[in-house]
Each structure stands twice: as structure tokens, then as C-alpha cells.
Amino acid sequence: MASVAARSTGSGVGKSGKPWLRLMASYFMASRVISRIMDSLNC
């Protein structure tokens, strides 16, 4: 589900001429997922 949200927001941002925003959105989405995985492992 997160990848779908990142893809939909990224496509709109990419058209504005700022592809790095799409990369940043993907990075933050991935970091949130990784932090949740690490939290579940630490419990």
C-alpha cells in the first residue's frame, strides 16, 4: 500500500520537473517501514 502511495505522489511530482522529490518521498517511506520492522524485532 505504501508503494502505491509513493508511486501516485511521485508521478505528480515528476511532472513538475523535480524528480528528486520523488526520490525523497520514496526514501522517507522506506525509512518508516524499516523503523517499524526494527521496532517489532526489538519487542
N, C-alpha and C positions, 0 to 999 in steps of 0.2 A: 504494500500500500504506500509506503514511503517513497519507493522508487517512482510510482505513478505520479505522486505529488511533485517530486523533484523534476520529473520529465515535463509535466504540464507547465510548471513555472519557468523551467529552463527554456522551453521553446519560445515563450513570450519574451523573455529577457534576451535571448539570442538574436531576435529580430531587431532589437533596439540598438544593436551594434556593440554590445558589451558581453562577450562570451565568458569573460572571467567571472561575472556574477553567477552564471550557471555553474561554474566550477566551484565557487564558494558555497552555493546552496547545496551542491552535492556533498561537499566536504563536511559542512555542518550537520547534514542529515546523517552521514555515515558516522561522524563522531558521537552523535546522540545514540545511535544504535549500539556502537561499540561500548559506550559508557554503561548502557543498560545491561549489556551482556556481562561486563565486568562486575557490576553490582550484583547481578544474580549469582555469579560464581563466588563472590565473597561472602554471601549469606549463609 
